[in-house]
Amino acid sequence: MGTKSKIRQDGTFTIGTLLPFGAMVTGMEFSSDVTISELSELRRLLNEHHVLVFRGHRAPKDSEYVRFLRHFGELSTNEAVDPGYLRPGFPEIIVISNIVENGKKIGAAQDVKGLDWHTDYSWQDRVSVAGALESVETPHSGGETCFVNMYAVYEALEPALRTKVDGLRALHEIKGTELRDASAEHPLVATNPISGRRALYINPHFTTKLIGIDEGEGERLLLRLIDISMSSQFLYKHSWQLSDLVLWDQIGLIHARMPYRENERRYMRQITVLAEDASAPWRSH
């Protein structure tokens, strides 16, 4: 059941919980800047629910979208992305689309077959702490975005296994896509800079091997951890409606895109919030 939270002097917005995690926020408008009390409440909600689905608002302009996300940290300007896939004048916004205009793809991640589980920019030294997607065009069916709660996955590990992953690192790599080849090493366990809650920081798409362990054993352990994380108890599946804006925690969640039909159009605007510095998600709290 949803609850109402007074954060504007001229009204309220409604917060409805999603299962098994996430919150639906209605009544939020992006045409004006957020107040200190609004920002405090939204950060609290993101920290508690990990995914915020904003619905029932006027679609924000590019400038409003960027201004809103800047309240959550420094935004990536996507230097590794083909400039043709960025919104004109707003390098913070990546176009995610399968649409072809004048024989040219207009966006990244055009494959309608789906996109494997991943965390944006885990292949960088300075990782992402939050991500946002906003739907401009959505297919009639398919194309859902799914999220796995890696905080809950870490907490569900048997104590001996949790102790084992605490001391390991992993290699994250990206190759052969719209982005330039890149790689980075990270501990298997990340810490939310705000809550101090710990999450298993791996993903099937970019995590290629474990470090500090025998190669064969590392392969088996990585597959075991990924298999554990795929349990439905850790999953939230978001079915998009026009103008939905979804904000999620990238320290403790991985996400994937479901397939959709070739003749269906999909157009999304994506923004990535970066860690305050490269060491922030790996500090003890």
Kinemage of the C-alpha trace (Angstrom):
@kinemage 1
@onewidth
@group {chain A} dominant
@subgroup {mainchain}
@vectorlist {calphas} color= white
{ca met a 1} P 0.000 0.000 0.000
{ca gly a 2} L 1.295 3.456 -0.844
{ca thr a 3} L 1.878 6.281 1.613
{ca lys a 4} L 1.737 10.015 1.112
{ca ser a 5} L 4.729 12.194 1.884
{ca lys a 6} L 4.411 15.988 2.114
{ca ile a 7} L 7.401 17.486 0.343
{ca arg a 8} L 5.925 20.492 -1.496
{ca gln a 9} L 4.176 23.406 0.120
{ca asp a 10} L 1.551 23.271 -2.640
{ca gly a 11} L 0.741 19.567 -2.476
{ca thr a 12} L 1.931 15.994 -2.027
{ca phe a 13} L 3.230 13.174 -4.143
{ca thr a 14} L 2.249 9.561 -3.640
{ca ile a 15} L 4.685 6.771 -2.918
{ca gly a 16} L 3.581 3.222 -3.672
{ca thr a 17} L 5.810 0.243 -2.891
{ca leu a 18} L 6.674 -2.302 -5.575
{ca leu a 19} L 7.494 -5.970 -5.087
{ca pro a 20} L 9.949 -7.331 -4.098
{ca phe a 21} L 11.595 -3.881 -3.959
{ca gly a 22} L 11.227 -0.435 -5.513
{ca ala a 23} L 8.827 2.490 -5.145
{ca met a 24} L 6.421 4.233 -7.510
{ca val a 25} L 6.476 8.039 -7.205
{ca thr a 26} L 3.574 9.964 -8.767
{ca gly a 27} L 2.909 13.683 -8.719
{ca met a 28} L 6.552 14.724 -9.123
{ca glu a 29} L 7.172 17.425 -11.718
{ca phe a 30} L 10.571 18.220 -13.204
{ca ser a 31} L 9.818 21.661 -14.657
{ca ser a 32} L 11.091 23.371 -11.486
{ca asp a 33} L 14.143 22.591 -9.397
{ca val a 34} L 13.760 20.311 -6.394
{ca thr a 35} L 13.808 21.784 -2.903
{ca ile a 36} L 16.147 20.692 -0.128
{ca ser a 37} L 13.311 18.778 1.562
{ca glu a 38} L 12.369 17.075 -1.712
{ca leu a 39} L 15.944 16.039 -2.375
{ca ser a 40} L 16.330 14.690 1.142
{ca glu a 41} L 13.143 12.643 0.776
{ca leu a 42} L 14.089 11.301 -2.658
{ca arg a 43} L 17.539 10.263 -1.451
{ca arg a 44} L 15.937 8.508 1.502
{ca leu a 45} L 13.497 6.707 -0.796
{ca leu a 46} L 16.256 5.647 -3.212
{ca asn a 47} L 18.344 4.390 -0.319
{ca glu a 48} L 15.416 2.413 1.095
{ca his a 49} L 13.826 1.066 -2.103
{ca his a 50} L 16.796 1.046 -4.561
{ca val a 51} L 14.541 1.729 -7.588
{ca leu a 52} L 12.286 4.791 -7.981
{ca val a 53} L 9.727 4.788 -10.800
{ca phe a 54} L 8.458 8.303 -11.551
{ca arg a 55} L 5.120 8.202 -13.385
{ca gly a 56} L 2.260 10.525 -14.222
{ca his a 57} L 4.327 13.656 -14.930
{ca arg a 58} L 5.029 15.803 -17.976
{ca ala a 59} L 8.058 14.449 -19.807
{ca pro a 60} L 11.056 16.585 -18.782
{ca lys a 61} L 13.028 18.563 -21.320
{ca asp a 62} L 16.669 17.527 -21.750
{ca ser a 63} L 17.743 20.485 -19.593
{ca glu a 64} L 15.263 19.577 -16.841
{ca tyr a 65} L 16.315 15.934 -16.894
{ca val a 66} L 20.000 16.843 -16.527
{ca arg a 67} L 19.289 19.406 -13.815
{ca phe a 68} L 17.300 16.877 -11.786
{ca leu a 69} L 19.951 14.152 -11.969
{ca arg a 70} L 22.750 16.564 -10.997
{ca his a 71} L 21.241 16.623 -7.517
{ca phe a 72} L 22.429 13.023 -7.113
{ca gly a 73} L 26.059 13.600 -8.072
{ca glu a 74} L 28.402 14.304 -10.957
{ca leu a 75} L 27.053 13.139 -14.312
{ca ser a 76} L 29.065 11.233 -16.875
{ca thr a 77} L 29.557 13.148 -20.131
{ca asn a 78} L 30.067 9.846 -21.943
{ca glu a 79} L 33.380 10.546 -23.671
{ca ala a 80} L 33.631 6.866 -24.652
{ca val a 81} L 30.298 6.926 -26.493
{ca asp a 82} L 29.851 7.775 -30.187
{ca pro a 83} L 28.820 11.478 -30.154
{ca gly a 84} L 26.058 10.617 -32.616
{ca tyr a 85} L 24.333 8.684 -29.842
{ca leu a 86} L 24.174 11.672 -27.468
{ca arg a 87} L 21.412 14.255 -27.267
{ca pro a 88} L 22.485 17.451 -29.104
{ca gly a 89} L 23.917 19.922 -26.585
{ca phe a 90} L 23.581 17.444 -23.708
{ca pro a 91} L 26.496 14.995 -23.607
{ca glu a 92} L 25.141 13.698 -20.273
{ca ile a 93} L 22.225 12.016 -22.106
{ca ile a 94} L 22.745 8.842 -24.133
{ca val a 95} L 20.066 7.863 -26.634
{ca ile a 96} L 19.177 4.164 -26.273
{ca ser a 97} L 17.249 3.169 -29.387
{ca asn a 98} L 16.823 0.696 -32.240
{ca ile a 99} L 15.491 3.420 -34.580
{ca val a 100} L 17.249 4.011 -37.904
{ca glu a 101} L 16.896 7.413 -39.621
{ca asn a 102} L 18.301 8.149 -43.077
{ca gly a 103} L 20.061 4.794 -42.989
{ca lys a 104} L 21.858 5.610 -39.724
{ca lys a 105} L 21.348 4.271 -36.209
{ca ile a 106} L 20.396 7.077 -33.855
{ca gly a 107} L 21.157 5.356 -30.557
{ca ala a 108} L 23.296 2.906 -28.642
{ca ala a 109} L 22.225 -0.599 -27.573
{ca gln a 110} L 20.092 -1.107 -30.664
{ca asp a 111} L 19.907 -4.918 -30.464
{ca val a 112} L 16.267 -5.938 -29.941
{ca lys a 113} L 17.379 -9.362 -28.692
{ca gly a 114} L 17.987 -7.962 -25.224
{ca leu a 115} L 20.961 -6.951 -23.109
{ca asp a 116} L 22.546 -9.207 -20.488
{ca trp a 117} L 22.739 -8.351 -16.786
{ca his a 118} L 25.201 -5.542 -16.120
{ca thr a 119} L 26.106 -2.442 -14.126
{ca asp a 120} L 26.814 0.655 -16.202
{ca tyr a 121} L 30.481 1.648 -16.197
{ca ser a 122} L 31.655 -1.175 -13.947
{ca trp a 123} L 34.569 -1.381 -16.418
{ca gln a 124} L 35.793 2.053 -15.246
{ca asp a 125} L 37.918 2.829 -12.197
{ca arg a 126} L 35.301 5.423 -11.245
{ca val a 127} L 32.057 3.481 -11.315
{ca ser a 128} L 28.451 4.628 -11.423
{ca val a 129} L 26.451 5.059 -8.223
{ca ala a 130} L 23.078 5.728 -9.865
{ca gly a 131} L 21.450 5.436 -13.257
{ca ala a 132} L 18.352 6.867 -14.872
{ca leu a 133} L 16.284 5.885 -17.903
{ca glu a 134} L 13.336 7.799 -19.335
{ca ser a 135} L 11.020 6.356 -21.984
{ca val a 136} L 10.213 8.430 -25.061
{ca glu a 137} L 8.929 5.555 -27.224
{ca thr a 138} L 8.197 2.064 -25.943
{ca pro a 139} L 7.376 -1.174 -27.753
{ca his a 140} L 3.851 -2.555 -27.339
{ca ser a 141} L 5.310 -5.632 -25.691
{ca gly a 142} L 8.730 -6.676 -24.465
{ca gly a 143} L 11.663 -4.357 -23.808
{ca glu a 144} L 11.167 -4.463 -20.037
{ca thr a 145} L 14.063 -3.514 -17.766
{ca cys a 146} L 14.772 -5.952 -14.936
{ca phe a 147} L 16.721 -5.272 -11.757
{ca val a 148} L 18.408 -7.636 -9.291
{ca asn a 149} L 19.036 -6.529 -5.703
{ca met a 150} L 22.680 -7.433 -5.091
{ca tyr a 151} L 22.497 -6.180 -1.492
{ca ala a 152} L 20.001 -8.939 -0.798
{ca val a 153} L 22.108 -11.430 -2.773
{ca tyr a 154} L 25.195 -10.671 -0.662
{ca glu a 155} L 23.216 -10.904 2.562
{ca ala a 156} L 21.731 -14.244 1.481
{ca leu a 157} L 25.131 -15.879 0.948
{ca glu a 158} L 26.180 -18.538 3.418
{ca pro a 159} L 28.581 -17.021 6.003
{ca ala a 160} L 31.600 -18.994 4.727
{ca leu a 161} L 30.934 -17.929 1.135
{ca arg a 162} L 30.415 -14.322 2.188
{ca thr a 163} L 33.766 -14.370 3.981
{ca lys a 164} L 35.414 -15.805 0.867
{ca val a 165} L 34.100 -13.142 -1.532
{ca asp a 166} L 35.068 -10.377 0.919
{ca gly a 167} L 38.724 -10.962 0.110
{ca leu a 168} L 38.508 -11.239 -3.683
{ca arg a 169} L 38.644 -8.866 -6.632
{ca ala a 170} L 37.229 -9.123 -10.150
{ca leu a 171} L 38.149 -7.881 -13.612
{ca his a 172} L 35.450 -5.937 -15.476
{ca glu a 173} L 35.927 -5.454 -19.228
{ca ile a 174} L 34.093 -4.030 -22.222
{ca lys a 175} L 35.007 -4.911 -25.789
{ca gly a 176} L 33.601 -4.705 -29.289
{ca thr a 177} L 30.599 -2.419 -28.702
{ca glu a 178} L 29.764 1.232 -29.327
{ca leu a 179} L 32.155 2.040 -26.468
{ca arg a 180} L 35.938 1.884 -26.623
{ca asp a 181} L 37.652 -1.149 -25.066
{ca ala a 182} L 38.303 -0.595 -21.366
{ca ser a 183} L 38.827 -2.557 -18.153
{ca ala a 184} L 39.092 -2.102 -14.386
{ca glu a 185} L 39.561 -4.237 -11.270
{ca his a 186} L 37.187 -3.964 -8.310
{ca pro a 187} L 36.581 -5.818 -5.049
{ca leu a 188} L 33.720 -8.306 -5.177
{ca val a 189} L 31.946 -6.399 -2.435
{ca ala a 190} L 30.925 -2.740 -2.727
{ca thr a 191} L 29.597 -0.509 0.041
{ca asn a 192} L 26.791 1.999 -0.370
{ca pro a 193} L 28.387 5.359 0.549
{ca ile a 194} L 25.187 6.540 2.253
{ca ser a 195} L 23.776 3.501 4.043
{ca gly a 196} L 26.927 1.443 4.506
{ca arg a 197} L 25.015 -1.585 3.215
{ca arg a 198} L 27.202 -4.079 1.332
{ca ala a 199} L 26.458 -5.572 -2.093
{ca leu a 200} L 27.951 -8.259 -4.305
{ca tyr a 201} L 29.569 -6.265 -7.124
{ca ile a 202} L 29.672 -8.559 -10.150
{ca asn a 203} L 27.619 -8.824 -13.330
{ca pro a 204} L 27.501 -11.411 -16.140
{ca his a 205} L 28.052 -8.895 -18.959
{ca phe a 206} L 31.236 -7.138 -17.829
{ca thr a 207} L 32.776 -9.303 -15.063
{ca thr a 208} L 35.161 -11.627 -16.878
{ca lys a 209} L 37.214 -13.266 -14.126
{ca leu a 210} L 38.004 -13.329 -10.418
{ca ile a 211} L 41.423 -12.259 -9.148
{ca gly a 212} L 43.269 -13.658 -6.143
{ca ile a 213} L 42.037 -17.200 -6.705
{ca asp a 214} L 42.945 -20.162 -8.923
{ca glu a 215} L 41.570 -19.558 -12.433
{ca gly a 216} L 39.455 -22.721 -12.581
{ca glu a 217} L 38.101 -22.221 -9.082
{ca gly a 218} L 37.445 -18.576 -9.918
{ca glu a 219} L 35.375 -19.511 -12.975
{ca arg a 220} L 33.275 -21.937 -10.943
{ca leu a 221} L 32.793 -19.438 -8.118
{ca leu a 222} L 31.782 -16.642 -10.495
{ca leu a 223} L 29.196 -18.897 -12.153
{ca arg a 224} L 27.908 -19.970 -8.731
{ca leu a 225} L 27.498 -16.392 -7.545
{ca ile a 226} L 25.731 -15.367 -10.753
{ca asp a 227} L 23.440 -18.386 -10.467
{ca ile a 228} L 22.518 -17.412 -6.896
{ca ser a 229} L 21.745 -13.845 -7.975
{ca met a 230} L 19.281 -15.005 -10.657
{ca ser a 231} L 16.723 -16.194 -8.096
{ca ser a 232} L 13.306 -14.560 -8.597
{ca gln a 233} L 13.259 -13.392 -4.959
{ca phe a 234} L 15.878 -10.756 -5.861
{ca leu a 235} L 14.180 -9.562 -9.093
{ca tyr a 236} L 12.034 -6.547 -9.996
{ca lys a 237} L 10.757 -6.395 -13.594
{ca his a 238} L 9.699 -2.980 -14.865
{ca ser a 239} L 7.160 -2.759 -17.687
{ca trp a 240} L 7.547 0.656 -19.285
{ca gln a 241} L 4.833 3.233 -19.830
{ca leu a 242} L 5.325 6.364 -21.900
{ca ser a 243} L 7.377 9.018 -20.034
{ca asp a 244} L 8.273 6.719 -17.132
{ca leu a 245} L 11.512 7.890 -15.533
{ca val a 246} L 13.321 5.213 -13.538
{ca leu a 247} L 16.156 6.071 -11.138
{ca trp a 248} L 18.121 3.229 -9.563
{ca asp a 249} L 21.075 2.489 -7.312
{ca gln a 250} L 23.995 1.127 -9.379
{ca ile a 251} L 26.162 0.165 -6.409
{ca gly a 252} L 23.745 -2.513 -5.258
{ca leu a 253} L 21.733 -3.405 -8.367
{ca ile a 254} L 22.398 -4.997 -11.739
{ca his a 255} L 19.954 -4.610 -14.620
{ca ala a 256} L 19.081 -6.172 -17.963
{ca arg a 257} L 16.853 -5.386 -20.933
{ca met a 258} L 14.372 -7.952 -22.186
{ca pro a 259} L 13.993 -8.616 -25.946
{ca tyr a 260} L 11.257 -7.115 -28.117
{ca arg a 261} L 10.103 -7.421 -31.741
{ca glu a 262} L 12.257 -6.102 -34.580
{ca asn a 263} L 9.476 -3.923 -36.004
{ca glu a 264} L 8.809 -2.190 -32.665
{ca arg a 265} L 10.363 1.217 -31.972
{ca arg a 266} L 12.130 1.961 -28.690
{ca tyr a 267} L 13.680 5.283 -27.663
{ca met a 268} L 15.088 5.930 -24.184
{ca arg a 269} L 17.153 8.726 -22.635
{ca gln a 270} L 19.839 7.528 -20.207
{ca ile a 271} L 21.907 9.438 -17.630
{ca thr a 272} L 24.652 7.999 -15.435
{ca val a 273} L 25.720 9.393 -12.045
{ca leu a 274} L 29.356 8.747 -11.102
{ca ala a 275} L 30.922 7.985 -7.724
{ca glu a 276} L 32.319 11.070 -5.999
{ca asp a 277} L 35.763 9.501 -6.394
{ca ala a 278} L 37.091 6.143 -7.513
{ca ser a 279} L 37.485 4.784 -3.968
{ca ala a 280} L 34.078 5.778 -2.579
{ca pro a 281} L 32.219 2.472 -3.153
{ca trp a 282} L 35.066 0.425 -1.686
{ca arg a 283} L 35.487 2.203 1.653
{ca ser a 284} L 34.457 0.634 4.945
{ca his a 285} L 31.511 2.314 6.688
